[in-house]
């Protein structure tokens, strides 16, 4: 079962800090729902200046406070939690460029809400322990190829949420050294799997320090033969996996990796998939080689070109249902890149229909004899938005009335008396009801109201009434009552 958690970042006030020229911004991230603990980053970036700061915190259910000392000025605020697939900017914006600027001055801030919604979906969770069975805190846990990572908590537990079904490789590093790699699968055969748990021993238990130090003189360690690493694609895009090739090193060398956006570490395996935060920025990768008996060596690759916007996987939408007034139509968007937000716009013979912006639409009389299309626009932070339009439907036909009752005649069937036609309830409502009275099989001149006063000409004859219902956009229907007894 999917869990919905609402995150609210609330700025509770601003006061001057001890440092001259700065103010203290305090806030809290409130989680409404049972979200597992996960690492998060509060991102503060100056508008019109180069100020940038990241505050690393751990969020979970309840309220997590944070604070920062920043100069007075204008800023954007963002929240990123890679383990939960969360990235949002104030106020509810997908990217930093779209974020609403916030002015921080000596008079403080008002109340600001910073909301996002995350569905935990399927998850991979587990515990990192050493060979003695003791929990390991701070282990780096990453899903290769999907740019999801987190750190183990004090009790060794970790959780990666909001994952689509599929197969994953879980890499675990301690002190930047790879110590374990496991496979986990969330099946794609339709079986609902909401959690896959991994518990593994990956970290050697500490050994006792010898009671007496070695007395032999240290020998100088040889230096590893090393090459400058290269990145598989120097023109990266958001969502496209990158791979590092270490090059030629001394045989038997073990490698550790650090992918860098500027000076910020964003990945620690041999592959990395750029995310929205990388857009417009260059990437490098640092490779450290180690081998017993050798001095370790670190080499850094050349920087890539600035990361470009990703390309969404798209589909041409289709329309299901009959193009008929009063009959609901449904837009089928098809398969898009996971996490894509979709919007809808319906058109009648090429012109946008006011207010028709949902995945369903019910034609009205205005669309009669016109063709319909729907345009689906997909957007995701870090990707280029794409719009796809369906094929046109057949021309919209007139609707069919859903209730067409047979009228009834009430009253005394005697000359001089007035009889009344009961039209019943016609649907859809809002149409026009008209009447025509008949003597035998012939129309009675000017007898076109819901009541009719019987005259001498009716004596010995039967009377009936025909009710006609007309509504714009619908096929007109007439119903005739049963004939009365002969008029006395």
N, C-alpha and C positions, 0 to 999 in steps of 0.2 A: 504494500500500500504506500503511495507517495505521501510525503510529508510536506506541508507548505509552511514555511517560516518567513515572517515579515521582519525585516531589519530596519530599525529606525536609528539614524545617527542624529543625536540631539545636542546642539551646542548650548551649554547651560550658562555661559557667561564669559566675559573677558575682563581681566584685571591686569594692571601693570606688573611685570615681573621685576626681579632685582636687576636684571641686565638692562642697561640704558638703551632706549630706542626700540624695545621689544614689548610685546604684550603676551600674556598667557592665555591660550585658547584651551578651554576644557570642554570635553564632550563625553558621550557615552553611546555605545552601540547596543541597542536593545533587540533581543531575539525573542519573538513570540512563537514558540514551538520547540520541540525536543530535538534541536540540532546537535549532533556530536561535536565535541570540542575540536576546533580546527584553527590553524594559524591564519592570521589576517594582517593586512597592511593598510594603514590610513595614509593616503597620499596627499601631500600639500604642495601645490605648485603656484608660483607667482605669475601674475598676469602683467606683462610688460617688463618683467625682470627675470633673472635667471634663478631665482630662489626655488629650491626643491628639497623636500624632506619626506622621509618615509618612517612611519611609526609602526614597529612590529609588535603585535599583540596576539593573544589567543582568545577567540570568541567561542561561545556555546550558548546554551539556554540561559536566559536572564539578561542582566545588564553588565557590560564590560566598560569601565571608564578608561579614558585616555586624556593626555594633555600634551601641549607643545608650546614652546616659546618662539614666537615669530615676529618679525618687524611689522610695524603698521603698514598696510597696503591692501592690494586687491589680490585674491587668491581663488583657485579652484580646489575643491575637496573631493577625494575619491576613496572608494573602499574596494580592496581586492582580497579574495580568499581563494587561492588556487586549489586548495583541497576540496572546496565546495563548488567550484565553478562560478564564483561570484566576482563580478566586476561592474561597478556602477559609479556614477559621478553625480554630485548635487546639480539640479534636483531631479533625480530619476533619468539622467542622461546616459547614453551608452559609451561616450568617449570624452576625453579631456577637452577636445576642441568644442564639443557641444555643451560642456558644463556651464551652469550659471555662475558668473563671478560673484564673490562675496567680499565686501569691503570690511576690513578689520581696522578699527580706529580706537582711540582712547575712551570713547563713550560706550564701548561694548557692543555686543551683537544681540539682535532679537532672537526669537525662537525659530530655528530652522529644522525642518524635517528632511531626512535624506533616506528615501525608501527604495528597497528592491525586494523582489520575491524570488525565492529559490525553491525548486522542487527537489528533494533529496533523491528521488528516483531510486535506482539500484545503487548499491554501494559495495566497496571493498574495504574491509576493516580487519585488524589483526593486532598482534602483540609482538614486539621485538624483545627477545630475551637472550642472555648469554648462555654458554654451555652449562653453567651452573643453575640455569632456570631463573635467574634474577632479571627483572625488567631493565631495559636500556632506555634512558631518556635522551631526547634530542637527536635520535637517528633520522637521517634524511630519507624519506620514502617517496618514490616517484613512479608514475605510470609512463613507461616509455612511449613516445610518439604522440601523446595527447596533451602534453604540457600541464599535467596535474601533479602536484607534489604537496607534501606536508611534513611535519616532524612528529616523532613519537612523544607522547606525554610522559609525565614523571613515572607513571605505572607501566610504561612501555607500549601503551595502546596507540593506535592510529586509525583514522577513518578518512576515506575519500568518497565523496557522495556526488549525486546528480550525474550518474554515468549512464550512457546508453548501453543496450545489450551488446555483447561482443567478447572478444578474447583480449587479454591484457598481459603485459610483462611488468612485474613489480620489481623495481631495483631498490636496494637498501644500501646506504652508505653511512659509515660512522667515522667522524673526523676526516671527511672527504675521501675516505678509502672505501671502494666497493667491497661489501662483505656478503652479499647474497643477492640472488636473482630468482624469482619464482614466477610461475604462470598461474593466472586466474581467469576463469571464464564465466561470463554471465550469458546463458544460452540465448540463441536467436530463434529457437524453434517454437516460440510462443509460450513456453513455460514461464510463469511469473517467478522470478528470483529477485528478491529485494535485498539480499545481503550475501556476500561470500566472505568467509572468515579465514584468515591465514595466521597461523601461529608457528613461528619457526625459530630455530636457534641459529643465529648468524654472527654473533660477536663472541670471540674467545673470552673466557673468564680470566680475570686478572691472576697473574702468578705471583708468588711470594718473592720479594726481593732477597737475593742471597745475603746471608748474615755477614759475609765478609766480601769486600769489593775485590775485583780482579787486581792482581798486582803486576800483570804483564803490561809492558809499555804499549800504548795504542799504535796501530799501524795506519798509514795513510791509505784511505779507500780510493780505488780508481773511479774515474768519472764516466758516466754512461755516454755512449754514442747516441746523439739525439738529432732529430730533424724538426724543422718548423712545421706544425700541423696545418692542414688545409681544410677548408669547409666546402662541402659538396656543391653548393650553389651560392655564388657571391652576389646574386640579385634576388634575395629572399622575398617571400610573400607570407602574410599572415595565414596560418593554417597549413602551410607546406613544410613537411619535415626536413630538417637539415641533418647531415651526418658529418662528423669530423674524421679525417684520416690522419693518424699520428705521424705517418712517414716511417723512415728507417731508423730503428733504435737497436741497442744491444739486445741480442736474443734473450728471451726470458723476462723482459721488462714488463712490469705491471703498470697500468695507467689509471690515473684519476683525472676527471674532467671538470672544468668550470666554464659555463657559458656566461658571457658578460654583456649586459646592456650598459655601456659606459663603465661604471665601477660596481654596478649592482649585479650580483650573481642571480641568474634566472634558471639555471639548469645544471645538473651534475652527472649526466650520463653521456654516452658517445653520440646521442641524438638529441635534437631540440626542435620543437615546433613553435615558431613565433606566435605570439598572442597580440591582442589589440594594443597593449601597453608598449609593444615594440614598434608600432607603426611610425615610420619616419625616422627611426633611429638605427644606428649601425650595431652589429654584433661581432664579438670576437669570442674565441674559445681558448682557454688556457689548459694545456696538457702537462701533467706532472708524472714523470717516470720514476719508478722505484724498483730496486733489485737488491737483494741481500748482498752485502759486501761492497756496494757501490754508493757513491754520493748521488743523491736524487737530483734530477734536473727538471726545470719547468720551462716550457716553450709556449709562446702565444702566437696565434694565427694572425694574418692580416685581417683588417676589418672588412666586413661586407659592405655593400652599398646600403643606403637606407632601406629599411623593410617597407615593401609596398603593400597596399591594401590587398586582402585575399579575394579570391574568386569564389563566389557561392556556387554550390551545386544547385541547379534549378530544374523545374519541370513546367510544362505547359498545362495550365489548369483546364478542367473540364466542368461542364454544367450538367447536373442530373435533375430529372423532372420534366414535366410537360409544359411548354411555353404557352400558358393559358391564364387569362385574368383570374385571380383568386387562388391560383395553385402555386405553392411554395417551390422555389428552385434552390438548389444547393451547389455551391462552388466546391469542387474537389481540387485542392492545391497541388497534390502530387508530392513527390519526395524532394525535400530541400536539405541543405547542410544542417546537421544537428545544431539546435540552438538559434536557428533563424526566426526572427519575428516577422509575421505575415500580416499585411493589411489588404483590404478588398475595396474595389470600386466597380459598381455596376453601370453599364452604358446601354442606352436604347438607341439603336441605329446610329451609333457613334457618338452620341451626346451623353455626358455624365448625368446620372439620375440623382437629384438632390437627396441627401440623407441615406443613400443606399451604399453603406460602407461596412456591411457585415458579410459573413460567409453565406448567408441565405437571403433571398429576396422574393417577395410575392408581387407579381405584376398587377397593376391597376388599369383602369380604363385609359389612362394617359399613354400606356405602352401598347394599346391595342393596334395590331397590324404592323408593329415594329419588331425588328430583331434585337436580341439581347446578347451582350458579351460581358465578361467579368475580367478585370485586370487585377492580378495578384502581385504585390510588391514585397520582396523579401529584403530584410536588412539585419545586419549583425555587426556588433562593434568590431572594427578593424577590417571589415570587408566592404567591397563596393556594392551598393544597393542595386538590385536587378528587378525589373518589372516584366511580367509575362502575361499575355492576353489570350483568352480562350477563343475557340471558334464560335461563330455566331449561331444562335438557335434559329429555328424556323420562326416565321412571323407569329407574334403572339395572337392566339385565337380568343374569341369571345368566351367569357366564363360561363359556367353552368350553375344555375340557381340550385342551392342545396335544400331548399324547402319550398314546395309548391302545393299547398293544401287545396282540396276541393271545397269551394264555398258552400255555405248552407243558407237556407231561407227560414226566417222565424216570423211569427205573427199569424193573425187570423185570416184565413183565405176566404174572405167574403167581400163583396162589392162595398166600397166605401171605407174599407179598412186599409191600413198601411202595413206592408211587409218590409222586412229589413234583410239585407245581404250580409252575412258574416264571412269576411274574406279569409280569416285565419291568419297565421303568422308566416310570412314569406321571408326567406333568407337567401343571400345576405340582406340585411335591413338597409334602409335608405333609398329604396326604389319608389316608384309611383304606381298606385293602384287605381285602375279605372273600371267602370261597371257598364254593362249593357243588359237590359231586361228583354225577355222574349215572351211572346204570347204564342203558345204552341211552338212552331219552328220559326216564327217571324219576329224580326226586331220590332220593338215598340218605340216609335219616334220620340226622341228627346227623353227617354227613360234611361238616364246615364248617371244616376246618383246611387248611393248605397241603400236608399229607401225608395219604395214605389207604392203609390196609392191606387188600389184596385178600382177600375171603372166598369161601367155596365158592359162595355165591349169584352171584358174578360170573363163575364159570366159563362159558365159551362166550359171554359177553356182552362188549360194548365199554364202555369207561369214558371219560368226558370231565369237564372241570372248567370252571365259570363263575367268572370273577373280576369283582367289582364294586368300583369305585373311587368314593368319595364325598369331596368337599372342600367346606367351607363357602363359599357364594357361587357355586359352579359346578354345572352340570348333571351329575347322576350318570350314569356310563356303565358298562355291563357288556359283557365280551367272553368268548366261549366257545372253548375249545381244540378242536383236531381230536380225533376219537375214536381211542382206541388200537385195536390189533389185538384180536381176540377173546382173552379171558383163558384161559390154559391151566391 
